[in-house]
C-alpha cells in the first residue's frame, strides 16, 4: 500500500482505538464485564495498526486520484474488520460473516442488522453498534473531500474559494469537518436530553442520526417516541444529516461568506418545504401529521427508521425520496437533489435550443451566480445510468437468491442508498440472519458501492484496461 493509504487508514484506526477505549471505560463504570475483553482486543489491534501505518517510512509515491480511490475502498474493507472484532468475540456466538455484515452495515451507515432482539444485547455492544455508524459517517465525509474532483468540481464553490484542493486546503477542510461533526453530535445529545430521553439513549441516537445511520438502541422506535412532540423533535433533528455539514459553520460566519456557499442548502430548504406542503395537503387524511413528518424526514435524510404505524401504502413515494437523497456534503446518500435539478434543467434547455435555436440559454442555478458545465452534467447523467444498472443487477442477484421480486427491488434501493429497512418501506420483518452467505456477500459489496458510488470503480477499471 502507498503512503497516502497508510496515513488514511492509520488515522481512522486510531479513532477506532479511541472509541474502543470509551467502551472499556463505559463497561467498567457500569459493571458490564460480559464483553469487556472484546473491546480490549479491538483497542490493542486498532492502536497497533494505527501506529504501524502512521510510522511507516514515507516513500516518494505520487498521490493521484487513483491512489485516493484505492485508499477509500481499502478503508471500507479493512476498517470494518476491526469493528467486527467485538461482535465476533462476544458472548452471542455470532459467525464471522454475520459480524462483518453488521460492521459493514454500521460503517456504511446502512442499518441492516442480524440481531432480532436488541434488548437482549449488552449495553456496551449497543453502544459499539452506534459507534460504528459514527465513525463511518466521519469516514464518508472525509472521503468526499478526498474524492471531490471526481464527484463534483462545481460544488467546490459552495465549500471554498480555492480552485483546487492542495494538501493544506484538504487538511483545513478535513479538520473543519471533524470539529463540526463532534460539535453537532454533542448538540444532538443535548437536544435529546432536554426532551427527556435517557442519557444512554440520547448518546446512541446522537451518533446514529449525525451519521445518517439506521441502528436503534431499542427494538422499536415507538418505545422512545411516546408523544407527538417527541415525534416532531425527532423528525426535525434528522434534518441535520439532510443539510450540509457546513451549514452551521456558514451561518455562524455569514458575513465573510457569499450566497454561493449556501447554494445547495437553499435548494434543499425549498425542496423540503415543497414536500412538506404536498404531504400535508394530500397525504394527511388518514394519518396524524407528526407521523407523516417523521417518515418524510427519515426518507430524505436516508436514515430510514420509522414507527410501525407509518403509512406503508406510500412506500413507493418514500423510496423515491430515498433515491433523491440530501446534501452532497452531508452523511446522507442518494443521487443528490442539486445534481438531479441540474440534469433536468440542462435537458430542458437542450430541448428548447433545438426548438428555438436563436435563443441563448444559460445553464445556471436559479437565484445563484453559479453555472454548471456540460462536463459536470455528463457526470450526473453517468451517475444516474450507473445507479439504474446497479439497481437492476442487484435486484436480479437477490431474486435469484430466492427473495421475491418486490422485496428484492426495495432492498436493492435501500442497499445502494444506505438506508435501513423499516415499516414504511414494507420491509420491517425482513430477516438478514437467515440469508444465504452469498446473498450477504452481495449486500456487503453493494453497501460499499452505495457509499463510494460505482463511478469510482469504473474509473479504476478504466485505469487498468486503458493504461494510456
C-alpha positions in Angstrom: 0.0 0.0 0.0 1.2 3.5 -0.8 2.0 6.1 1.9 -1.3 8.0 1.5 -3.4 4.9 2.0 -1.4 4.0 5.1 -1.8 7.5 6.6 -5.6 7.5 5.8 -6.1 4.0 7.4 -3.8 4.9 10.3 -5.8 8.0 11.3 -9.1 6.1 11.4 -7.6 3.1 13.1 -6.6 5.4 15.9 -10.1 6.8 16.0 -11.4 3.3 16.4 -9.0 2.7 19.3 -10.4 5.9 21.0 -13.9 4.5 20.6 -12.8 1.2 22.0 -11.3 2.9 25.0 -14.6 4.7 25.6 -16.4 1.4 25.5 -13.9 -0.1 28.0 -14.5 2.8 30.4 -18.2 2.6 30.0 -18.1 -1.2 30.7 -16.1 -0.7 33.8 -18.2 2.2 35.1 -21.5 0.3 34.7 -20.0 -3.2 35.6 -20.7 -4.6 32.2 -18.0 -7.3 32.1 -19.5 -9.8 29.7 -17.9 -8.4 26.5 -15.2 -6.3 28.1 -12.3 -8.4 26.7 -13.6 -7.8 23.1 -13.1 -4.1 23.4 -9.6 -4.6 24.9 -8.7 -6.7 21.8 -10.1 -4.1 19.4 -8.3 -1.3 21.3 -4.9 -3.0 21.0 -5.3 -4.2 17.4 -6.6 -0.8 16.2 -3.9 1.1 18.2 -1.1 -1.2 16.8 -2.4 -0.9 13.2 -2.8 2.9 13.6 0.7 3.4 14.9 2.2 1.0 12.4 0.5 2.7 9.5 1.4 6.2 10.6 5.1 5.4 11.4 5.7 3.5 8.2 8.6 5.0 6.3 7.5 7.6 3.7 8.1 6.8 0.0 8.1 9.0 -3.0 4.9 7.5 -4.4 2.9 10.2 -6.2 -0.7 10.7 -4.8 -3.1 10.6 -7.8 -6.8 10.3 -8.0 -6.5 6.6 -8.5 -4.5 6.1 -5.2 -7.1 8.2 -3.4 -9.9 6.0 -4.7 -8.0 2.8 -3.7 -7.3 4.3 -0.3 -11.0 4.9 0.3 -12.0 1.5 -1.0 -9.4 -0.3 1.2 -10.7 1.6 4.2 -14.2 0.4 3.6 -12.9 -3.2 3.6 -10.2 -3.2 6.4 -11.7 -0.8 9.0 -15.0 -2.9 9.4 -12.8 -5.9 10.0 -11.5 -4.2 13.2 -15.1 -3.0 14.1 -16.3 -6.6 13.7 -14.0 -7.9 16.5 -16.4 -7.1 19.4 -19.3 -8.8 17.5 -17.3 -11.9 16.6 -15.7 -12.4 20.1 -18.9 -11.5 22.0 -20.9 -14.0 24.1 -23.6 -14.2 21.4 -21.8 -16.8 19.2 -22.0 -14.7 16.0 -20.3 -16.1 13.0 -17.5 -14.1 11.3 -19.6 -13.3 8.2 -22.5 -12.0 10.4 -20.1 -10.0 12.4 -18.5 -8.5 9.3 -22.0 -7.9 7.8 -23.1 -6.0 11.0 -19.8 -4.0 10.9 -20.2 -3.1 7.3 -23.8 -2.1 7.8 -22.8 0.2 10.6 -19.7 1.6 8.9 -21.7 2.4 5.7 -24.5 3.9 7.9 -27.0 1.5 6.3 -28.5 -0.1 9.4 -29.3 -3.7 8.3 -28.9 -5.9 11.3 -28.6 -9.6 12.1 -29.9 -9.1 15.6 -33.6 -10.0 16.2 -33.9 -8.6 19.7 -31.8 -5.6 20.7 -32.9 -5.5 24.3 -31.1 -8.9 24.9 -27.8 -7.3 23.9 -25.3 -6.0 26.3 -25.5 -2.2 26.5 -21.8 -1.8 25.7 -22.4 -3.8 22.4 -25.3 -1.5 21.6 -23.0 1.5 22.1 -20.4 -0.2 19.9 -23.0 -0.5 17.1 -23.7 3.2 17.3 -20.0 4.0 17.4 -19.5 2.0 14.1 -22.1 4.3 12.5 -20.5 7.5 13.9 -17.0 6.7 12.6 -18.5 5.5 9.3 -20.2 8.9 8.8 -17.0 10.7 9.6 -15.1 8.5 7.2 -17.6 9.2 4.4 -17.3 13.0 4.9 -13.5 12.7 4.7 -13.8 10.6 1.6 -16.0 13.2 -0.1 -13.3 15.8 0.4 -10.6 13.5 -0.9 -12.6 12.5 -4.0 -14.3 15.8 -4.6 -12.7 16.2 -8.1 -14.4 13.0 -9.2 -17.8 13.6 -7.8 -18.4 17.3 -8.4 -16.0 20.1 -9.4 -18.7 22.7 -9.4 -19.7 22.1 -5.7 -16.3 23.2 -4.6 -17.6 26.8 -4.9 -20.0 26.1 -2.1 -17.2 24.9 0.1 -14.1 27.1 -0.7 -12.9 29.8 -3.0 -9.9 27.8 -3.9 -9.9 26.4 -7.5 -8.1 23.2 -6.4 -7.5 21.3 -3.2 -3.9 21.1 -2.3 -2.7 19.3 0.9 -3.1 22.3 3.2 -6.7 23.0 1.9 -7.7 19.4 2.2 -6.3 19.3 5.8 -8.1 22.5 6.6 -11.5 21.3 5.4 -11.0 17.8 7.0 -10.2 19.5 10.4 -13.3 21.7 10.0 -15.4 18.6 9.3 -14.0 16.8 12.4 -14.8 19.7 14.7 -18.3 20.3 13.2 -19.1 16.6 13.3 -18.2 16.3 17.0 -20.0 19.6 17.9 -23.2 18.6 16.1 -23.1 15.2 17.7 -22.9 16.9 21.1 -25.7 19.3 20.1 -28.0 16.4 19.2 -27.2 14.8 22.5 -28.2 18.0 24.4 -31.4 18.2 22.4 -32.4 14.7 23.3 -31.6 15.3 27.0 -33.7 18.4 27.0 -36.7 16.4 25.8 -36.3 13.8 28.5 -34.5 11.0 26.7 -32.3 8.8 28.8 -28.6 9.6 28.7 -27.7 6.2 27.2 -30.5 6.6 24.6 -29.5 10.2 23.8 -25.9 9.3 23.3 -26.7 6.4 20.9 -29.3 8.4 19.0 -27.0 11.4 18.5 -24.3 9.1 17.0 -26.9 7.4 14.8 -28.6 10.5 13.4 -25.5 12.5 12.8 -24.2 9.7 10.6 -27.5 9.1 8.8 -27.4 5.6 10.3 -30.2 3.1 11.0 -29.2 1.3 14.2 -31.6 1.9 17.1 -30.7 1.2 20.8 -34.2 -0.4 21.2 -36.3 -2.8 19.2 -39.0 -0.3 18.2 -38.9 3.5 17.8 -42.3 3.8 19.4 -40.7 2.9 22.7 -38.8 6.2 22.6 -41.3 8.4 20.8 -44.3 8.3 23.2 -45.7 11.7 22.3 -46.3 13.8 19.2 -43.9 16.4 20.5 -41.1 13.9 20.6 -42.0 12.7 17.1 -41.8 16.2 15.8 -38.5 17.0 17.6 -37.0 13.7 16.4 -38.1 14.5 12.8 -36.5 17.9 12.9 -33.3 16.6 14.4 -33.0 14.1 11.5 -32.7 17.1 9.1 -29.2 17.6 10.5 -28.0 14.8 8.3 -30.0 16.1 5.3 -28.5 19.5 5.1 -24.7 20.2 4.6 -22.4 19.6 7.5 -21.0 23.1 6.8 -24.4 24.8 7.1 -24.0 25.7 10.8 -20.4 27.0 10.2 -21.5 29.1 7.2 -24.4 30.6 9.2 -22.1 31.4 12.1 -19.6 33.2 9.8 -22.1 34.6 7.3 -20.5 38.0 7.0 -17.4 36.5 5.4 -19.4 34.3 3.0 -21.2 34.9 -0.2 -24.6 33.4 -1.1 -22.9 30.7 -3.2 -21.8 28.9 -0.1 -25.4 28.3 0.8 -26.5 27.3 -2.8 -27.3 23.6 -2.1 -28.9 24.3 1.3 -31.2 26.9 -0.2 -32.4 24.5 -2.8 -32.8 21.7 -0.2 -34.9 24.0 2.0 -37.2 24.8 -0.8 -37.4 21.1 -1.7 -38.2 20.2 1.9 -40.9 22.9 2.3 -42.4 21.8 -1.0 -42.6 18.2 0.1 -44.0 19.2 3.4 -46.8 21.1 1.7 -47.6 18.2 -0.7 -47.7 15.6 2.1 -49.7 17.9 4.4 -52.3 18.6 1.8 -52.6 15.3 0.0 -51.4 12.6 2.4 -52.6 13.7 5.8 -56.2 12.5 5.8 -55.7 9.1 7.5 -52.5 9.7 9.5 -51.5 12.3 12.0 -49.1 14.9 10.7 -46.2 14.1 13.1 -46.2 10.6 11.7 -46.0 11.8 8.1 -43.3 14.3 9.1 -41.2 11.6 10.7 -41.5 9.3 7.6 -40.7 12.2 5.3 -37.6 13.5 7.1 -36.3 9.9 7.7 -36.5 9.2 3.9 -35.0 12.4 2.6 -32.1 12.1 5.1 -31.6 8.4 4.1 -31.9 7.3 7.7 -35.0 5.1 7.1 -36.1 4.4 10.7 -39.8 4.8 11.3 -42.7 3.9 13.6 -44.7 0.8 12.9 -47.8 2.9 12.2 -46.0 4.6 9.3 -48.1 4.6 6.0 -46.7 1.6 4.1 -49.1 2.4 1.2 -46.8 5.4 0.5 -43.7 3.3 0.4 -43.1 4.0 -3.3 -43.1 7.7 -2.7 -40.7 7.3 0.3 -38.4 5.2 -1.8 -38.2 7.9 -4.5 -37.3 10.4 -1.8 -34.6 7.9 -0.6 -33.2 7.8 -4.1 -33.0 11.6 -4.4 -31.2 11.9 -1.0 -29.9 15.0 0.7 -27.0 17.4 0.6 -23.7 16.5 -1.2 -21.7 17.5 1.9 -23.9 15.5 4.3 -23.8 12.0 5.6 -26.9 11.1 3.6 -26.7 9.0 0.4 -28.8 9.3 -2.7 -28.3 10.8 -6.2 -28.5 14.3 -4.7 -31.2 16.8 -5.4 -29.0 19.5 -6.8 -27.5 17.1 -9.3 -30.9 16.0 -10.5 -32.1 19.6 -10.7 -29.0 20.5 -12.8 -29.5 17.5 -15.0 -33.2 18.3 -15.5 -32.6 22.0 -16.3 -29.8 21.2 -18.7 -32.0 18.7 -20.5 -34.9 21.1 -20.8 -32.6 23.9 -22.1 -31.1 21.5 -24.6 -34.6 20.6 -25.9 -35.6 24.2 -26.1 -32.4 25.1 -28.0 -33.4 22.7 -30.8 -36.9 24.3 -31.0 -35.7 27.9 -30.8 -32.1 27.8 -32.0 -31.8 31.6 -31.9 -32.3 31.7 -28.1 -29.3 31.8 -25.9 -29.9 29.6 -22.8 -27.5 29.7 -19.8 -27.3 26.6 -17.6 -27.3 28.4 -14.3 -28.7 27.7 -10.9 -31.8 29.8 -10.1 -31.0 32.9 -7.9 -27.3 32.0 -7.7 -24.3 33.1 -9.7 -23.2 29.6 -10.4 -23.5 27.8 -13.7 -23.0 24.1 -14.4 -20.8 23.0 -17.3 -21.6 20.2 -19.7 -18.8 18.1 -18.3 -20.5 18.2 -14.8 -23.9 17.3 -16.3 -22.3 14.3 -18.1 -21.1 13.1 -14.7 -24.6 13.5 -13.3 -26.1 11.6 -16.2 -23.4 8.8 -15.9 -24.2 8.5 -12.1 -27.9 8.1 -12.9 -27.2 5.4 -15.5 -24.8 3.6 -13.2 -27.4 3.6 -10.4 -30.0 2.1 -12.7 -27.6 -0.6 -13.9 -26.6 -1.3 -10.3 -30.2 -1.5 -9.2 -31.2 -3.9 -11.9 -28.1 -6.1 -11.3 -28.5 -6.3 -7.5 -32.3 -6.9 -7.9 -31.5 -9.8 -10.2 -29.0 -11.3 -7.8 -31.4 -11.1 -4.9 -34.2 -12.5 -6.9 -32.0 -15.5 -7.9 -31.2 -15.9 -4.2 -34.9 -16.7 -3.6 -36.2 -13.3 -2.5 -39.4 -12.2 -4.2 -39.1 -9.5 -6.8 -40.8 -6.7 -4.9 -38.7 -7.3 -1.8 -35.6 -7.7 -3.9 -36.3 -4.4 -5.7 -36.9 -2.5 -2.5 -33.9 -4.0 -0.7 -31.7 -3.1 -3.7 -32.7 0.6 -3.4 -32.2 0.6 0.3 -28.8 -1.1 0.0 -27.5 1.3 -2.7 -28.8 4.3 -0.8 -27.5 3.0 2.5 -31.0 3.3 4.1 -32.3 0.9 6.8 -35.3 -1.3 6.1 -38.4 -0.3 8.1 -42.2 -0.5 8.1 -42.7 2.5 5.8 -41.0 0.5 3.0 -42.8 -2.7 4.0 -39.5 -4.3 5.0 -39.5 -4.2 8.8 -39.8 -8.0 9.1 -37.0 -8.9 6.7 -34.6 -11.3 8.3 -30.9 -10.8 7.4 -29.6 -13.5 9.6 -31.3 -16.3 7.7 -30.0 -15.1 4.3 -27.6 -17.3 2.3 -24.0 -16.4 2.8 -23.7 -15.5 -0.9 -26.6 -13.0 -0.5 -24.8 -11.4 2.4 -21.7 -11.0 0.3 -23.8 -9.3 -2.4 -25.2 -6.9 0.1 -21.8 -6.2 1.7 -20.3 -5.3 -1.7 -23.2 -3.1 -2.7 -23.4 -1.4 0.6 -19.8 -0.3 0.0 -20.7 0.6 -3.6 -23.6 2.7 -2.4 -21.1 4.8 -0.2 -18.4 5.3 -2.8 -20.5 5.1 -5.9 -19.9 2.6 -8.8 -18.4 5.6 -10.7 -15.2 5.2 -8.8 -15.0 1.5 -9.7 -15.4 2.5 -13.4 -12.5 4.9 -13.1 -10.3 2.2 -11.6 -11.4 -0.2 -14.4 -10.6 2.4 -17.0 -7.1 2.9 -15.5 -6.5 -0.9 -15.6 -7.9 -1.6 -19.1 -6.8 1.6 -20.8 -3.4 2.5 -19.2 -2.7 5.2 -21.7 
